[in-house]
Amino acid sequence: MDAYLRTVRHLIAWVAQRPGNEGQFQPPQLTQTAVERYLGHLEQEGFSLNHRTRVKSTISNFAQFLIEEKGLLRRNPTRGIELPPLPLIAPHPLSGEQRSILRSLVEQEGDRRGAALFALGYWAGCRVSEVSWLQMTHTHMDPEEGWLHVGNKESKGRDIHLLNKARKPLYTYLQTTGDTGRTYVFLSQRSERLTEEAIHYWFRKLKTRATKSQRELIEDLTFLDLRHDFAHRAREAGWSLAEVANYLGDVPNNGVSALQSTVRSNNRSRSSSCRCASKIWALTWLIISGETFPPLSSASAIELAAIATW
């Protein structure tokens, strides 16, 4: 639900700011041209093909809701918009050169927070959501050792012992930030925690520091690739598949670990998904618009969405 809402909020804010829309959003503004330009905007911002494909799917589902449930659109604006097909490949380890480039970029950046973010992905295999929602009360650090309690609704809650290369950057960051009474480990100037979107943005900005030849090797990498690479390196170091799965909080689905599957999706039935989707979009529209018309300003829509409790 959170992912759906974030996508729709961002789309509405972007459409509302287009010339002639005067900061307000109305469903008829959601045209094929608008969606094409929005997806192009995401590409220019450095979002991956995988992300843009998910966004297109979300927009399509939202448009169908506006058509079928609200009668506010006549045509799905995503029809006729083609994106390149996603490569059907399993997650693979980073090459030695890719690892070297990324670690060098983090070192050159000289940012303690960035070094800690990278360390938790590369040396501890944490998900972006686990890093974003990591709490101070779940973080146990000293100069010699450290462990975390990580996991949220997307993953299995667990305690993990940190390797020194993960512990040291995080310990250094904590020592320099102060405010030990705060809720979340990673600070942000805009909110009480560093959001998932902000972590993805940091990783994209990190890659822009690379030389042209280096960027060709790392431009398609995401923070999630750090987690996949950790799993491969752990296996190469002698960890069993079960040990890796337990450390990463990889919850088996119908007896099959996600580490063993190249299809990263849940196994809910299609009928169950459809029933759930209808409720999701109804709630999304209610939160965004408050069922009000004339249109809600983009600022008000975002504010309503931000204070919603899921």
VOBA-1610 file (N, C-alpha, C; in pm, whole numbers, padded with zeros to 5 digits, always signed):
BEGIN
Met+00082-00120+00000Met+00000+00000+00000Met+00086+00126+00000Asp+00189+00126+00083Asp+00277+00243+00091Asp+00338+00275-00044Ala+00382+00171-00116Ala+00445+00193-00246Ala+00344+00251-00345Tyr+00221+00198-00347Tyr+00117+00251-00434Tyr+00093+00399-00404Leu+00077+00430-00277Leu+00045+00567-00239Leu+00157+00663-00273Arg+00281+00622-00248Arg+00394+00709-00280Arg+00399+00740-00429Thr+00375+00638-00511Thr+00379+00657-00656Thr+00271+00753-00702Val+00149+00734-00653Val+00038+00820-00694Val+00059+00963-00644Arg+00107+00978-00521Arg+00135+01112-00469Arg+00235+01186-00556His+00342+01116-00593His+00446+01179-00674His+00392+01215-00812Leu+00314+01126-00871Leu+00255+01151-01002Leu+00164+01273-00998Ile+00075+01277-00900Ile-00020+01388-00890Ile+00053+01522-00872Ala+00154+01522-00787Ala+00230+01645-00766Ala+00298+01690-00894Trp+00352+01595-00969Trp+00422+01628-01094Trp+00323+01682-01198Val+00210+01613-01215Val+00111+01656-01314Val+00056+01794-01277Ala+00031+01816-01150Ala-00026+01944-01106Ala+00065+02062-01137Gln+00196+02036-01143Gln+00292+02144-01168Gln+00319+02167-01317Arg+00252+02090-01403Arg+00272+02113-01547Arg+00208+02246-01586Pro+00263+02313-01688Pro+00208+02441-01734Pro+00059+02432-01763Gly-00017+02525-01710Gly-00160+02530-01734Gly-00243+02461-01628Asn-00181+02380-01544Asn-00258+02308-01442Asn-00269+02384-01311Glu-00191+02489-01296Glu-00203+02583-01184Glu-00196+02516-01048Gly-00111+02416-01037Gly-00090+02351-00907Gly-00203+02262-00861Gln-00296+02232-00951Gln-00409+02146-00915Gln-00414+02025-01006Phe-00468+01917-00952Phe-00478+01793-01029Phe-00624+01757-01052Gln-00655+01724-01178Gln-00783+01666-01213Gln-00756+01541-01295Pro-00833+01434-01274Pro-00810+01311-01349Pro-00799+01327-01500Pro-00879+01415-01566Pro-00864+01429-01712Pro-00725+01474-01756Gln-00647+01530-01664Gln-00510+01570-01699Gln-00419+01449-01716Leu-00467+01333-01674Leu-00386+01212-01681Leu-00398+01151-01821Thr-00334+01215-01917Thr-00340+01172-02057Thr-00220+01084-02091Gln-00225+01023-02209Gln-00112+00940-02253Gln+00014+01025-02265Thr+00000+01145-02317Thr+00116+01234-02330Thr+00176+01267-02194Ala+00089+01294-02097Ala+00137+01327-01962Ala+00213+01210-01901Val+00160+01089-01918Val+00226+00971-01862Val+00359+00946-01932Glu+00362+00962-02065Glu+00488+00945-02138Glu+00594+01043-02089Arg+00554+01167-02069Arg+00650+01268-02022Arg+00694+01240-01878Tyr+00601+01191-01798Tyr+00636+01158-01660Tyr+00737+01044-01654Leu+00715+00941-01733Leu+00810+00830-01737Leu+00945+00876-01792Gly+00941+00968-01889Gly+01066+01025-01940Gly+01138+01106-01834His+01060+01177-01753His+01118+01253-01641His+01187+01160-01543Leu+01125+01048-01512Leu+01186+00951-01420Leu+01316+00895-01477Glu+01317+00871-01608Glu+01439+00821-01671Glu+01552+00924-01659Gln+01519+01051-01684Gln+01620+01157-01673Gln+01672+01171-01530Glu+01587+01138-01433Glu+01626+01146-01292Glu+01710+01026-01249Gly+01728+00931-01342Gly+01814+00818-01312Gly+01744+00694-01259Phe+01610+00692-01263Phe+01539+00574-01216Phe+01554+00459-01316Ser+01567+00340-01262Ser+01593+00222-01345Ser+01471+00184-01427Leu+01495+00101-01529Leu+01385+00049-01610Leu+01289-00032-01524Asn+01343-00107-01431Asn+01260-00186-01340Asn+01164-00096-01264His+01215+00014-01212His+01131+00108-01137His+01025+00171-01227Arg+01065+00214-01346Arg+00969+00277-01437Arg+00861+00180-01482Thr+00896+00054-01495Thr+00797-00047-01531Thr+00694-00063-01419Arg+00741-00063-01295Arg+00648-00073-01181Arg+00559+00050-01174Val+00617+00168-01199Val+00540+00292-01195Val+00431+00290-01302Lys+00466+00246-01422Lys+00366+00239-01529Lys+00251+00147-01491Ser+00284+00034-01430Ser+00181-00060-01386Ser+00091+00002-01280Thr+00151+00075-01187Thr+00073+00140-01082Thr-00020+00246-01141Ile+00032+00325-01235Ile-00052+00428-01299Ile-00167+00362-01374Ser-00139+00252-01442Ser-00243+00180-01515Ser-00354+00133-01421Asn-00315+00076-01308Asn-00414+00028-01212Asn-00496+00143-01153Phe-00428+00254-01124Phe-00497+00370-01070Phe-00595+00427-01173Ala-00551+00431-01298Ala-00638+00481-01405Ala-00762+00393-01420Gln-00745+00261-01412Gln-00860+00170-01422Gln-00958+00195-01309Phe-00906+00224-01191Phe-00994+00255-01079Phe-01073+00382-01108Leu-01007+00484-01162Leu-01076+00609-01194Leu-01180+00589-01303Ile-01154+00495-01393Ile-01248+00466-01502Ile-01368+00386-01451Glu-01339+00275-01384Glu-01444+00178-01349Glu-01521+00215-01223Glu-01452+00273-01125Glu-01516+00301-00997Glu-01567+00445-00986Lys-01496+00538-01050Lys-01529+00679-01034Lys-01585+00745-01160Gly-01564+00684-01274Gly-01611+00744-01398Gly-01546+00877-01431Leu-01422+00896-01386Leu-01352+01023-01404Leu-01254+01021-01520Leu-01233+00905-01579Leu-01149+00890-01697Leu-01222+00805-01799Arg-01194+00828-01926Arg-01258+00749-02031Arg-01164+00646-02090Arg-01033+00671-02078Arg-00936+00583-02142Arg-00814+00569-02052Asn-00760+00448-02048Asn-00639+00426-01969Asn-00520+00490-02041Pro-00455+00588-01981Pro-00349+00663-02050Pro-00220+00584-02071Thr-00208+00468-02009Thr-00085+00389-02027Thr-00091+00301-02151Arg-00209+00287-02209Arg-00221+00204-02329Arg-00143+00267-02444Gly-00067+00186-02511Gly+00013+00235-02622Gly+00151+00284-02582Ile+00178+00290-02453Ile+00311+00330-02406Ile+00395+00205-02387Glu+00503+00197-02459Glu+00589+00079-02455Glu+00721+00112-02387Leu+00760+00028-02294Leu+00892+00036-02233Leu+00973-00085-02277Pro+01104-00075-02282Pro+01186-00191-02318Pro+01156-00307-02224Pro+01158-00430-02275Pro+01132-00545-02188Pro+01240-00560-02082Leu+01198-00604-01964Leu+01294-00628-01857Leu+01373-00755-01887Pro+01502-00754-01866Pro+01581-00875-01887Pro+01543-00982-01785Leu+01517-01104-01833Leu+01477-01213-01745Leu+01601-01284-01693Ile+01668-01221-01598Ile+01789-01280-01543Ile+01778-01282-01391Ala+01844-01378-01333Ala+01846-01387-01188Ala+01945-01286-01132Pro+01926-01245-01006Pro+02026-01158-00943Pro+02164-01222-00950His+02264-01143-00983His+02398-01199-00999His+02496-01117-00917Pro+02610-01174-00883Pro+02708-01099-00804Pro+02770-00986-00884Leu+02818-00886-00813Leu+02891-00779-00878Leu+03026-00831-00922Ser+03079-00770-01025Ser+03214-00806-01068Ser+03314-00742-00973Gly+03437-00790-00976Gly+03540-00731-00892Gly+03559-00583-00921Glu+03548-00547-01049Glu+03566-00407-01087Glu+03450-00321-01036Gln+03328-00374-01044Gln+03213-00300-00993Gln+03226-00276-00842Arg+03269-00378-00771Arg+03288-00364-00626Arg+03392-00258-00595Ser+03501-00262-00669Ser+03609-00166-00647Ser+03564-00023-00673Ile+03488-00004-00781Ile+03440+00130-00816Ile+03349+00185-00708Leu+03252+00105-00665Leu+03157+00152-00565Leu+03225+00185-00432Arg+03314+00099-00389Arg+03382+00123-00261Arg+03471+00247-00271Ser+03532+00267-00387Ser+03615+00385-00407Ser+03532+00512-00406Leu+03414+00508-00468Leu+03326+00625-00472Leu+03280+00664-00332Val+03248+00564-00251Val+03206+00591-00113Val+03320+00656-00035Glu+03441+00604-00055Glu+03557+00660+00015Glu+03584+00803-00030Gln+03573+00828-00161Gln+03598+00961-00214Gln+03492+01061-00167Glu+03370+01015-00151Glu+03262+01104-00108Glu+03291+01160+00031Gly+03351+01079+00116Gly+03389+01127+00248Gly+03273+01163+00339Asp+03158+01103+00316Asp+03039+01132+00396Asp+03014+01016+00492Arg+03010+01044+00621Arg+02995+00937+00720Arg+02861+00866+00709Arg+02757+00944+00683Arg+02626+00880+00668Arg+02624+00790+00545Gly+02678+00839+00434Gly+02683+00758+00312Gly+02764+00631+00332Ala+02875+00642+00404Ala+02959+00524+00430Ala+02882+00422+00512Ala+02802+00468+00608Ala+02723+00376+00691Ala+02612+00311+00610Leu+02545+00389+00524Leu+02441+00334+00438Leu+02498+00223+00349Phe+02610+00254+00285Phe+02672+00157+00195Phe+02713+00032+00272Ala+02770+00050+00391Ala+02818-00064+00469Ala+02705-00159+00506Leu+02588-00105+00541Leu+02477-00191+00579Leu+02421-00268+00459Gly+02432-00211+00340Gly+02390-00284+00221Gly+02494-00383+00175Tyr+02619-00338+00167Tyr+02727-00418+00108Tyr+02783-00521+00205Trp+02796-00484+00333Trp+02860-00573+00431Trp+02760-00641+00525Ala+02632-00606+00517Ala+02532-00671+00603Ala+02409-00717+00526Gly+02400-00682+00397Gly+02290-00730+00314Gly+02154-00677+00354Cys+02147-00559+00413Cys+02019-00504+00458Cys+01938-00451+00340Arg+01808-00465+00349Arg+01718-00402+00253Arg+01716-00251+00276Val+01674-00178+00172Val+01660-00034+00185Val+01561+00000+00297Ser+01449-00071+00302Ser+01349-00043+00405Ser+01403-00070+00544Glu+01487-00173+00558Glu+01544-00205+00689Glu+01640-00097+00735Val+01714-00040+00642Val+01805+00070+00675Val+01726+00195+00712Ser+01625+00225+00633Ser+01545+00345+00655Ser+01475+00344+00790Trp+01422+00229+00829Trp+01342+00219+00952Trp+01423+00172+01072Leu+01554+00159+01059Leu+01637+00113+01169Leu+01629+00211+01287Gln+01599+00159+01405Gln+01580+00244+01523Gln+01702+00240+01615Met+01719+00347+01689Met+01830+00357+01782Met+01823+00248+01889Thr+01702+00217+01936Thr+01686+00115+02040Thr+01720-00025+01990His+01727-00040+01859His+01760-00170+01799His+01905-00176+01752Thr+01980-00072+01786Thr+02119-00060+01740Thr+02213-00066+01860His+02296-00169+01862His+02383-00193+01978His+02528-00192+01931Met+02598-00084+01965Met+02732-00061+01912Met+02831-00027+02022Asp+02953-00074+02006Asp+03065-00025+02086Asp+03190-00036+01998Pro+03305+00009+02044Pro+03424+00007+01958Pro+03469-00132+01914Glu+03420-00236+01980Glu+03469-00371+01951Glu+03371-00459+01874Glu+03243-00442+01898Glu+03145-00528+01831Glu+03012-00456+01819Gly+02923-00516+01740Gly+02793-00454+01722Gly+02692-00551+01666Trp+02566-00529+01700Trp+02459-00609+01642Trp+02333-00523+01631Leu+02245-00562+01541Leu+02123-00488+01513Leu+02003-00580+01519His+01890-00523+01552His+01763-00593+01529His+01699-00525+01409Val+01687-00597+01301Val+01632-00540+01177Val+01512-00622+01132Gly+01439-00565+01039Gly+01323-00635+00985Gly+01197-00554+01008Asn+01107-00561+00910Asn+00980-00491+00920Asn+00876-00575+00850Lys+00769-00511+00802Lys+00660-00586+00740Lys+00703-00657+00613Glu+00815-00616+00552Glu+00861-00679+00429Glu+00953-00798+00456Ser+01001-00811+00579Ser+01103-00912+00604Ser+01090-00967+00745Lys+01161-01072+00770Lys+01159-01139+00900Lys+01243-01061+01000Gly+01181-01024+01114Gly+01256-00957+01218Gly+01363-01049+01273Arg+01483-00995+01292Arg+01593-01081+01333Arg+01704-00997+01393Asp+01790-01062+01471Asp+01911-01000+01523Asp+02028-01042+01436Ile+02110-00946+01394Ile+02226-00980+01312Ile+02352-00922+01374His+02454-01004+01380His+02586-00959+01425His+02655-00894+01305Leu+02715-00778+01327Leu+02777-00705+01217Leu+02924-00740+01202Leu+02964-00761+01079Leu+03106-00772+01049Leu+03172-00638+01081Asn+03301-00640+01106Asn+03371-00515+01141Asn+03356-00409+01033Lys+03355-00453+00906Lys+03346-00356+00797Lys+03207-00293+00787Ala+03109-00356+00849Ala+02976-00294+00859Ala+02964-00213+00987Arg+03024-00264+01094Arg+03013-00200+01225Arg+03086-00066+01231Lys+03210-00062+01181Lys+03292+00058+01198Lys+03231+00183+01135Pro+03185+00178+01008Pro+03124+00299+00951Pro+02998+00343+01025Leu+02918+00245+01070Leu+02796+00280+01143Leu+02830+00340+01280Tyr+02927+00282+01347Tyr+02970+00335+01478Tyr+03024+00477+01464Thr+03104+00500+01361Thr+03159+00634+01336Thr+03048+00735+01311Tyr+02949+00695+01230Tyr+02836+00784+01202Tyr+02760+00818+01330Leu+02734+00718+01413Leu+02661+00741+01537Leu+02737+00833+01631Gln+02869+00818+01634Gln+02951+00900+01722Gln+02951+01047+01682Thr+02930+01074+01554Thr+02937+01212+01505Thr+02801+01282+01502Thr+02692+01206+01514Thr+02560+01268+01501Thr+02503+01316+01634Gly+02539+01251+01744Gly+02481+01290+01873Gly+02333+01256+01878Asp+02258+01324+01964Asp+02113+01304+01977Asp+02079+01156+01988Thr+02133+01092+02089Thr+02110+00948+02106Thr+01966+00916+02144Gly+01887+01017+02179Gly+01749+00992+02216Gly+01653+00990+02098Arg+01704+01011+01978Arg+01616+01012+01860Arg+01563+00871+01833Thr+01459+00863+01751Thr+01397+00734+01722Thr+01475+00655+01619Tyr+01507+00719+01506Tyr+01568+00647+01395Tyr+01717+00678+01382Val+01790+00580+01333Val+01936+00593+01323Val+01975+00697+01220Phe+01916+00688+01100Phe+01960+00775+00991Phe+01874+00901+00984Leu+01941+01012+01002Leu+01874+01142+01011Leu+01848+01202+00874Ser+01746+01286+00868Ser+01714+01360+00747Ser+01674+01501+00788Gln+01705+01598+00703Gln+01667+01736+00732Gln+01518+01759+00709Arg+01454+01668+00634Arg+01314+01689+00597Arg+01216+01609+00681Ser+01260+01504+00746Ser+01171+01422+00826Ser+01250+01356+00938Glu+01181+01280+01022Glu+01248+01220+01137Glu+01338+01103+01099Arg+01326+01056+00977Arg+01413+00948+00931Arg+01446+00969+00784Leu+01552+00904+00740Leu+01589+00905+00599Leu+01500+00805+00527Thr+01419+00851+00433Thr+01323+00763+00367Thr+01389+00669+00267Glu+01313+00569+00224Glu+01363+00477+00123Glu+01398+00551-00006Glu+01311+00647-00045Glu+01337+00724-00166Glu+01467+00802-00154Ala+01493+00856-00036Ala+01615+00933-00014Ala+01739+00845-00024Ile+01729+00721+00021Ile+01843+00629+00011Ile+01869+00594-00134His+01763+00568-00210His+01781+00541-00353His+01843+00663-00423Tyr+01797+00782-00385Tyr+01850+00905-00445Tyr+01999+00919-00413Trp+02035+00892-00287Trp+02177+00899-00249Trp+02261+00804-00335Phe+02211+00683-00357Phe+02288+00586-00435Phe+02302+00631-00580Arg+02196+00689-00636Arg+02205+00740-00773Arg+02306+00854-00781Lys+02305+00945-00684Lys+02400+01056-00683Lys+02543+01006-00667Leu+02560+00902-00588Leu+02693+00845-00569Leu+02749+00799-00703Lys+02666+00736-00785Lys+02713+00683-00913Lys+02751+00794-01010Thr+02691+00913-00994Thr+02725+01023-01086Thr+02866+01074-01063Arg+02929+01039-00953Arg+03066+01081-00925Arg+03168+00999-01004Ala+03122+00890-01063Ala+03213+00803-01137Ala+03254+00866-01269Thr+03367+00822-01321Thr+03410+00866-01454Thr+03318+00803-01559Lys+03328+00849-01681Lys+03242+00798-01787Lys+03260+00647-01805Ser+03384+00601-01806Ser+03408+00458-01825Ser+03358+00377-01706Gln+03367+00435-01585Gln+03317+00366-01467Gln+03165+00359-01467Arg+03100+00469-01509Arg+02954+00472-01509Arg+02896+00365-01600Glu+02964+00334-01707Glu+02915+00230-01797Glu+02906+00095-01727Leu+02986+00077-01623Leu+02987-00051-01551Leu+02888-00054-01435Ile+02850+00062-01383Ile+02768+00063-01262Ile+02634+00134-01278Glu+02606+00190-01396Glu+02488+00275-01410Glu+02357+00201-01385Asp+02353+00069-01407Asp+02228-00006-01387Asp+02216-00066-01248Leu+02316-00047-01164Leu+02314-00106-01030Leu+02223-00025-00937Thr+02159-00095-00845Thr+02076-00032-00743Thr+02125-00075-00605Phe+02070-00015-00502Phe+02107-00052-00365Phe+02077-00199-00339Leu+01972-00251-00402Leu+01936-00392-00384Leu+02046-00485-00433Asp+02122-00441-00532Asp+02232-00525-00583Asp+02339-00546-00477Leu+02352-00452-00383Leu+02448-00470-00274Leu+02407-00589-00188Arg+02279-00602-00163Arg+02225-00713-00084Arg+02248-00847-00156His+02216-00848-00286His+02237-00971-00363His+02384-01011-00364Asp+02472-00913-00378Asp+02614-00942-00382Asp+02662-00996-00247Phe+02609-00941-00139Phe+02645-00993-00007Phe+02609-01140+00004Ala+02491-01177-00045Ala+02447-01317-00039Ala+02543-01407-00116His+02585-01362-00234His+02678-01443-00313His+02814-01454-00244Arg+02862-01344-00187Arg+02992-01349-00119Arg+02987-01436+00005Ala+02873-01433+00075Ala+02859-01519+00193Ala+02861-01666+00154Arg+02794-01699+00044Arg+02795-01837-00004Arg+02936-01880-00043Glu+03008-01790-00110Glu+03146-01821-00149Glu+03236-01840-00027Ala+03200-01774+00083Ala+03280-01785+00206Ala+03246-01911+00285Gly+03149-01988+00237Gly+03118-02114+00302Gly+02987-02119+00378Trp+02911-02010+00378Trp+02782-02013+00446Trp+02687-02106+00369Ser+02602-02176+00442Ser+02500-02258+00377Ser+02388-02166+00328Leu+02305-02218+00239Leu+02192-02140+00189Leu+02099-02101+00304Ala+02079-02193+00399Ala+01993-02165+00513Ala+02052-02054+00600Glu+02183-02056+00619Glu+02248-01953+00700Glu+02235-01816+00635Val+02252-01811+00504Val+02237-01684+00433Val+02094-01634+00443Ala+01997-01725+00421Ala+01856-01687+00427Ala+01818-01636+00565Asn+01867-01701+00669Asn+01836-01658+00806Asn+01896-01520+00835Tyr+02019-01499+00792Tyr+02086-01371+00818Tyr+02014-01257+00746Leu+01970-01284+00623Leu+01907-01181+00542Leu+01758-01167+00570Gly+01703-01255+00654Gly+01560-01248+00681Gly+01479-01283+00560Asp+01529-01378+00482Asp+01463-01419+00358Asp+01359-01523+00393Val+01233-01479+00407Val+01128-01567+00454Val+01082-01659+00341Pro+01085-01792+00360Pro+01039-01884+00256Pro+00893-01864+00225Asn+00857-01875+00099Asn+00719-01863+00054Asn+00678-01997-00004Asn+00586-02066+00066Asn+00548-02201+00025Asn+00667-02294+00018Gly+00761-02273+00111Gly+00876-02362+00117Gly+00989-02325+00026Val+00975-02219-00052Val+01080-02179-00146Val+01137-02045-00103Ser+01266-02041-00075Ser+01330-01917-00036Ser+01341-01824-00155Ala+01328-01694-00128Ala+01343-01596-00236Ala+01483-01600-00296Leu+01581-01647-00218Leu+01716-01659-00271Leu+01724-01766-00379Gln+01627-01858-00377Gln+01628-01967-00474Gln+01538-01938-00593Ser+01475-01824-00593Ser+01379-01792-00699Ser+01422-01669-00776Thr+01409-01674-00907Thr+01441-01557-00989Thr+01319-01468-01008Val+01206-01514-00959Val+01083-01436-00969Val+01056-01374-00833Arg+01084-01242-00819Arg+01068-01177-00690Arg+00929-01115-00681Ser+00833-01200-00646Ser+00697-01152-00628Ser+00628-01243-00530Asn+00514-01200-00478Asn+00443-01287-00385Asn+00356-01383-00463Asn+00301-01482-00391Asn+00225-01588-00457Asn+00077-01579-00427Arg+00028-01459-00406Arg-00115-01447-00384Arg-00189-01482-00513Ser-00310-01537-00498Ser-00388-01572-00615Ser-00432-01446-00687Arg-00463-01461-00816Arg-00505-01346-00895Arg-00636-01288-00842Ser-00729-01376-00803Ser-00857-01327-00754Ser-00839-01250-00624Ser-00752-01301-00536Ser-00725-01232-00410Ser-00662-01097-00436Ser-00568-01091-00533Ser-00502-00966-00566Ser-00601-00864-00618Cys-00695-00909-00700Cys-00793-00817-00757Cys-00882-00758-00648Arg-00926-00845-00553Arg-01010-00795-00444Arg-00935-00694-00361Cys-00807-00725-00334Cys-00726-00635-00252Cys-00700-00505-00326Ala-00675-00513-00458Ala-00644-00394-00536Ala-00758-00294-00534Ser-00881-00344-00542Ser-00996-00255-00540Ser-01000-00174-00411Lys-00971-00241-00299Lys-00970-00171-00170Lys-00854-00072-00162Ile-00739-00113-00216Ile-00622-00026-00213Ile-00650+00104-00287Trp-00704+00093-00408Trp-00725+00214-00488Trp-00836+00300-00432Ala-00938+00237-00374Ala-01044+00315-00311Ala-00988+00397-00195Leu-00904+00333-00114Leu-00844+00403-00001Leu-00746+00509-00049Thr-00669+00476-00154Thr-00574+00573-00208Thr-00645+00698-00256Trp-00754+00679-00331Trp-00827+00795-00383Trp-00890+00875-00269Leu-00939+00806-00167Leu-00999+00875-00053Leu-00896+00961+00018Ile-00777+00905+00038Ile-00671+00978+00108Ile-00624+01098+00026Ile-00608+01076-00105Ile-00554+01181-00190Ile-00655+01294-00212Ser-00779+01257-00236Ser-00876+01359-00273Ser-00976+01392-00163Gly-00990+01305-00066Gly-01094+01326+00034Gly-01232+01323-00031Glu-01240+01261-00149Glu-01364+01255-00227Glu-01415+01395-00261Thr-01324+01491-00266Thr-01365+01628-00296Thr-01344+01659-00443Phe-01430+01739-00496Phe-01422+01789-00633Phe-01503+01917-00637Pro-01454+02030-00683Pro-01336+02055-00763Pro-01207+01999-00703Pro-01106+02000-00790Pro-00983+01929-00755Pro-00912+01984-00633Leu-00843+01893-00566Leu-00760+01929-00452Leu-00626+01977-00502Ser-00569+02080-00440Ser-00436+02125-00480Ser-00336+02015-00452Ser-00226+02012-00528Ser-00126+01907-00508Ser-00068+01912-00368Ala-00050+02034-00314Ala+00007+02047-00180Ala-00086+01983-00077Ser-00217+02008-00090Ser-00313+01950+00004Ser-00319+01799-00010Ala-00313+01752-00134Ala-00317+01607-00157Ala-00199+01539-00091Ile-00082+01599-00106Ile+00039+01540-00047Ile+00030+01544+00105Glu-00023+01655+00160Glu-00033+01666+00305Glu-00127+01560+00360Leu-00241+01540+00295Leu-00335+01438+00339Leu-00273+01300+00335Ala-00201+01272+00225Ala-00139+01141+00211Ala-00031+01120+00316Ala+00041+01227+00349Ala+00153+01215+00442Ala+00105+01182+00582Ile-00014+01231+00622Ile-00059+01209+00759Ile-00148+01086+00771Ala-00172+01018+00658Ala-00257+00900+00663Ala-00191+00788+00742Thr-00270+00715+00817Thr-00218+00601+00892Thr-00259+00473+00821Trp-00158+00392+00790Trp-00184+00266+00720Trp-00174+00153+00818
//
